[in-house]
Amino acid sequence: MRIIYYCQYIWGVGHFFRTLEICRALSEHEVILVAGGPAVDVELPDHVRPFRLPGLMTDRNYDGLFPTDADRTLEEVCRERKKLLYALFDQQRPDAFIIELYPFGRKAFRFELDPILTDIRSGRLQRTRVFCSLRDILVEKSDPVAYEARVVKTLNRFFDAVLIHADPSLVAIDQTFTRIHDLQVPIVYTGYIAARPPPEAGRSLRKQLGIGESDLFVVASAGSGKAGIVLLEPLLEAAARLEIDHPLHLHVFTGPFMPEQEYQALASRTNERVKVRRFTARFLSYLTAADLSVSMGGYNTSMNILATGVPALIWPYPGDREQGLRAARLAQLGAAAVIRAQDLQPKPLAALIRQRINTPAQGSPRFDLDGAHNTARWIRSAVTG
């Protein structure tokens, strides 16, 4: 089976890495991964072929789209993307087309998606099964009535199913989308997309890093990094004044998209026990090794926390409701504690860290975290019948 998987990220990289986990699980098939955001340096599995569109992204204020290549105009890039994407479908004739988020989001990319969806339905392109790949929580919209009407119309016209990568016992989609019952296509909860750490990864990494069994190991992260300075700067100050009985090791991963000036300001704080890096391919191993995770509350990091069972402090990004809802639910279940805006100062943050590491360990809540393999099995069954 040949699958085209379209993933357009414009701010962070969470959408891309969640998509990549699903692509890995589709190992029995040929997957063409279409991406058009800033390049991310990752190794793709052998069965996954990249297809890069000219890059588009947005800024911290979500103030429209702009090309990643500053020498090109938005109109020029959009025109080339539309032509390239349509030609890909015409040439490859896929059995399945998976679109990440759209039409629940990425409305700005209708210019290249709707012509393909229209021609699939009309028969001008080969008939292809079309699926929406969706995370657990949707961001709020300025006009929710018009937004939900547009989504329902698009899904019922063009799509064959909505695959929600969530466990409804944690968060159900109708909490952030009220018209889910108006959809005429199957709604499938796949479980959460969560990679699993290798056995003994944590113990092995602590030994490799020279961190003693009684030492305190804190791992901090900030998703893509674009908004991470708000959390990581006071965290470094908090760690410097934290009074505990055991040596503290703090490893900070800023994210690949943190502005260079902000990254260098944090990296200048590196010493024997404080390490600052942009990214690690072994992040799950770090969390398995850690005594505490301090992070933002994106989908992927939250699932990493559940998969590893590491005690966690989460600062939800305040720009929309997504991370706040997820973090609050995890806090209700004892899987994390929430960092509030007033806690983003060295003294209260140090107190939160001390409180969290002194809280008796609880077992992680049990949710379906096998969403990638569940998704792959469902797609194979839906397409091949």
N, C-alpha and C positions, 0 to 999 in steps of 0.2 A: 504494500500500500504506500502511496506517495502522499505526503502531508505538507502543506504550506502553513507555517505557523507565523503569524504576524504579531510582533510585539514592538510598539512604539512607546518608548519612555522619554519624557521631556524634562524631568526634574531629578528624581532619584533613580536608583538602580534596582529597587525591590521588584518591580514588575519583570525586569529582565532575568534576574536570578530565579524567581519563581518559575518563569517560563522555561528556563534552562533545565530545571529539575524535571519538569514534565517531558521535555525533549529527551532527556536521558532515559526516562522510563519507556519511551516509545522506541525501544532498541530494536524491535523486530521490523521496523519500517524505515523508509527513506524520508527524512525530514529536511525541509528547506526552511531555515530560520531567517525570517525577514526582520531586520531591525533598522531603525533610522534615527537613533539618538547618538549622543557622543560615544565614541568607541570605548568598549570595555575590554581589557586584555584578559581573556579567559580561553582555556583550551576546550574545544568542542569535541564531543564523542565522534567516532568515525562515521556513524550513520547520520550525522547532522551536518548539513552544508550551509554555510552562511550566505546570505544575500543582503548586501548592504545598500540601503537607499541613501542619497545625500542627506546629511544630518540636519535635524531640526531640534530645537530645545527652547526652554523658556527661562526666565530669571526668577529671583526670589519672590518677586511680587506677582508672578504669573501674568506678566504684562505682555501678552501676545507671544507669538513664535518668532524665532530668528534663526538663520542658518548657523551651523557650527563653523562653516567656512565664511569668515568675515568678508571675503572678496566677492561673494555671490549675493544676489538679491533673493528675497523671499519668493517672489513670483517665478524667477528662473528655477529655483530649487523645487518648488511645488510642481511646475510643469514637467520637469525631468523625472521626479518621483512618480507622478501619475503614469507617464509613458512607460517607465521601467517596470512598474508593478503590473500593469496590464499585460505587457509583453511576457512577463514571467508566467502568468496564468495561461496565456494563449499557447505558450511553448510547452509547459510542463504538464498541463492537464491533470491536476491533482485529484485524488479521491476524497480528500478532506481539506477544509480550510478552517483553521482555528484562529480566531481574532481575540487578542487579549484586551479586555475591558470594553471595547466598543460594542454596542452603542451606549453603554452606561457612562462612558467617558470618552475622551479624545474626539469630541465633536468637530474640532478643527481639522480632522483628517478625513472628513466625509468626502472631500474633493477627490481622493484617490481610492477610497473604499467603496463608496456607493456605486460608481460605474461598474465595478467588478461584480458586486452583489446583484445589481440590476441585470447584467448580462448573463450571470449564472442562472437566474430565475427565468429569463426569457429564452434561454437556449443558445444565445450567440456565443457563450462560452460553455465548455463541457459542464454538464450537471454534476455538481460537487456538494457534498454534505458540508454545511456551514455551522460551526459551533462558536459560541461566545465563552471565553475563559475569564472567570470573574473572581475577584477576591471576596472576602467576607463582609466588608463594610464599605459603603459608598460615601463620598464626601457630599456635604450639603450644597444645594444649588440656590441661586438667587430667585428663581421662579420655579419652584418644585412641581407645580401643576403642569406647566408647559413642558418641563423636562421629562416628567414621567410619561406624559402623553406621547412625546416624540420617541422615547425608548420603546414603549409598548408597540407603537406602529411599526417601527423599524424591525424589531424582533419578530413580530408576527408575519411580516412581509418577507423577510430575507433569511431567517435563521431556522435551524432544525433542532436546536437545544441550547440551554444555558447550563454550563458546568460551573457550579459554585464551589470554590476551593475552601471549604469550611466545614465545621461540625456544628450543626444547629444547636447542640447543647451548650456551646460557648456563645456563639452569635448567629442568629438567623437573619436572612437577607431582608425579611419584611420589617426589621427594625429601622432600616434606612432606605427602603423602597416599598411604598405602600401599595402599589398596584401589581404586585407579583401575581395575584390570582387572575389578572386580566390577560396574562400571557397564554397563548394557545400552543406553545411548544413545551416539551418536557423540561422540568427544572430538576437538576441532578446535583445533590450534595456529594462531592467526591471525598470529603475529608480534607484536612489541611495538608498543604505541601510542606514537608519538613524532612530535610536530609538527616541522616543518623550518623553519629560519630563512630569511628572504627573502635572495636574493642580495645581496651587498655590505652586508648589514645591519651587520656588525661594524665594517667600515671607516667607514661613514657615522656610526655612533653614536660611535665614538671621536672623530671630528672634531667632532661636535655637542657632546660633553662637554668638548672642549678637552684631550684626553689625547694627548700626543705619541707618535709611533711607538716611541720608545725608553723611554717611561715604562712602569712596571709597573702593570697594571690587574687588581685582584682583586675578584671578585664573590662575596659570601657570602649564603647563604640558609638558611632553616630551615623549609621546608615550610609547614604551617599556622601555626607559631609557638608552639604551646602548650608545647613542650618546648625551644624554641630558645635560651633564655637561657643554657643550660648550655654551648653552643658559642659563641655570639656575644659574650658578655661577655669571656671570655679572648682571643678573637680580636681584639677592639678593643685590648686591652692588648698583645697580641703585635705588632700592626701598629705601635703607637707605639714599640716598641723594636727593630723590624726594621732591621738595618743592611744596606743594599744600595746599589749604585752609581747607581741611577736613581730618579727620583721615584716614590713609591707613591701610587696612587689606590685607595681601598677603598670600594665601594658595597655596602651591607648591606640585604637585604630580609628583614624579620623574620617575615613571614607575617601574614595578616589576623586571626588569632585569638590573637596574643600578648597576654597581659594588659596593660592600659594602663600600669600602674605600671612593669612591666618594659620596655615599649616606650619610655616617656619616659626611663628611666635610660640606655638605649642612645642615644636620639636626642639627649640632652644632650652626647654626645661628637662631634657633627657639627662639622666645620670645613671649611676650603677643600678638603681632599683626602679627607675621610671623610664620606660621605653615608649617612644611615639613613632608610629608608622602609619602609612595611608591605608594599607590593606594587607590581609594575609589569606592565602588559599586554605589555611588550616584553622579557620575561625572556630569551627565546631570543636576541634581538639582543644583550643584555648578555653572555650566555655566549659568543656568537660573537666579541664584541669583546675578551673577557677573556684575560689571560695565565694565570689560575688561577681555578678555582672551589673554594670552601670551603663545604661543605654537609652536610646530613644525607643519609641514603641511601634516601629513599623512591623508589617506582617512577617517578614522573614526573620527578623531578630526575635520577635515574640515566639515564633515557632521554634527557633533555635533554643530559646530558654526552656520551652516545654519539652523538647526532645532530649535535652541534657539534664534537666532537673536542677540547674544551678540557681541558687538564691539570687534574686534580682531586684534592682531599683530601676524604674522606668520613668523617664521624662517624656511625656507625650508632646509631640510637636503641636503647637497651638494654632497653626494656620488653618486647620479644618478639624472636623469632629472625629475623623477615623482613628487616630492613635489614642485619643482620649477615651473613646468608648471601649476599645480593646483593652487598654491598660486598666481601666476601672473594673472591667469584668475579671481580668486576671487577678487583680487585687482582692475582689470579693471571694475568689476561690483560693486565696492564699498562695498563689504562684508568684506574686511580685508585690512590691510596695511602690506607690506612686510618688514621684518627685514633683512638688507643686512649684508654681512660679516663685513664690516667696522662699523656697528652699534653695534657689540657685545663687547662693552666697556661700563662701567657704565654711563659715561656722555651722549653719544649719545643715549643710550637706555633709559635713564631717559627722555631725550627730546622727544623721540618717544612716550613714554607712556603719557607724558603731552599733546602732540599734539593730540593723538588719543582720550583721554578722553574729550578733549575740542572741538572735531569735532562734529557738530550737528548729531544726530542720523538719520540714513537712514533706510528705510524698507529693509528687507532682500530680495535679488532676489528670485523669485519663480521658483523652480525646482521640479521635481518629486522626492520626498523623500520616497515614499512608496514601495521601491524596494523589501523589504523582502516579503510582502504580494503579490505583483505582481509576484514574482518568484514562490511562493508556488502555486498560482492559475495556472500559466503557466505549471508548472511541472505536476500538477494533470490533467490538460486538455490533455497534450501531452502523458501521460502514459495511462490514462483511456479512452481517446478519446471520 
